[in-house]
Amino acid sequence: MRRVDSTPRVHWDRRVEAAGLTWHSGEPLSEAPAIYWNESAFYEFTSKDIEALESSTNELATMTLHAAGHIIKNKLYAKMGIPESAVGLIESSWEAEHPSLYGRFDLAYDGSNPPKLLEYNADTPTSLLEAAVIQWYWLQDLFPSRDQFNSIHERLIARWKELAACLPDQHVDLCSIDDAEDGMTVTYLEDAARQAGLTTSIFPIDEVGWDGARFVGPDDRPLGAVFKLYPWEWMIREDFGRHLAADHTIWIEPPWKMLLSNKGILPVVWELYPQHPNLLETRFDDSGEMKEWIKKPLLGREGANITLHQDGADVETAGSYGAEGFIFQERAALNRMNGMHAVVGSWMIGHNEDSSCGIGVRESKSPIITNTSQFVPHQIG
C-alpha cells in the first residue's frame, strides 16, 4: 500500500459533477478552496492488501452479527444508550430477519499489519457514490488497464433484485433529509433499484406522514417499504416515532441495525473476541490500562465529540453528541503517508460472510477523520 502523487484530469470538477458529485469542493479555506474529492494523489494497493481487507471485512461482518445477537439475548440496551421504546422494534425486526442493504466498516490499515476495526457505519453510511462510481470513472480515464477493488455498483443492483421478493409490489420509496450529499446518495440508490427492476419514488423524510393507521407518503399512499437515509436514533425520537411499533412498513436499514451502528457494538465485539487481530481493545467505562486511546460518543457522527489521548497532547473535536455515553477504544496507528492520515472504508452489500465488495479511502492531516476529510481514489498495482 502506498500513496502516489498524480496529476488531476483536465476539468476534473466538471467530470465529477456530471457523475453526480456536486459537493466535491467546500467553502474557501485560506487562499484556496477546500477540496473534498482529491485526485492529486491516489492509493495503490497490492493484491495481497485487497485479500487482507476483503477477508477481514467478511470476518467482521460475522463477528458483529454475533455481537448483535449477544446484545439482544443479554438485554444490553441500556449500556448502549438505547431507549426502552426501541427494544421491541429491534427484537421484532431481528426475529423477522428484516433485510439489510449495505454498510461500511472503517478500518485502520498500513499494508503490513492486519486491518483494525475503528467503527461500523451500519445504518446511514455515505461516501457511497464516490466509492462506487466517481473513483471508477477516474480509473477508467487515467488507468484503464488497471483494476480497482470495486464491485459496489453491480452488487447493489444484485442485492435490490434479492430484496424484490420481500418488498410489497416490488416497490421501494427512498427518503433523506434535504441535503446535497444525502439527496444524491438516495438518488443513486434509487437508480440501482430501478436497474434491478423495482419501481420507486423519492421524497424528503419530513414528508412521511401518519394517517392514523399507516405511514403514508406525500401522496397519502401507504408506505410498504422505505429506504431511509436517516438515523434510527433520530427516528425513534420523532413525533411519529411512537407509531413505529404499530406499523408494518419495511424499513431499510432495519431497526436491528441500531445495534451495529452504535459505537457500543465495539466493546461487545471485543468482549466476545478478545485479542482478535482485526479488533482494538475497547471498553464502556474507562481507558483501563491503555496508554493511548480514543473516547467516542455512542451515537456520534462524522468525527464529532472525539477525544484522542496520546503521548504529548490530546486532540479533541467539537460537536453536540455524547449525552448517551461514550466508549474508550485503543488508539490505532493510522497509515500516515506524505503527512496525511488515511482510513479505509470497506463496503458491504448485504450482511453475511461474503458481503465485502469494495473500498474507499478518506484522509486528513488530522489523526481524526471527519466529514471534511478528503476522499482519494485507489487502484490495484
Secondary structure, DSSP 8 states (H G I E B T S, - for coil): -EEEE----TTHHHHHHHTT-TTSEEEEETTEEEESB--SEEEEE-HHHHHHHHHHHHHHHHHHHHHHHHHHHHT-TGGGT--HHHHHHHHHHHHTT----EEEEEEE--SSS--EEEEEE-SS---HHIIIIIHHHHHHHH-TTSB-SB-HHHHHHHHHHHHGGGSGGGEEEEEE-S-HHHHHHHHHHHHHHHHTT-EEEEEEGGG-EE-SSSEE-TTS-B-SEEEEES-HHHHTTSGGGGGGGG---EEES-TTHHHHHSTTHHHHHHHHSTT-TT---EESS--TT-SSEEEEETT--TTTT-EEE-SS--EE---S--TT-EEEEE----EEETTEEEEEEEEEESSSTT-EEEEEEEEESSSS--TTSEEE-EEE-
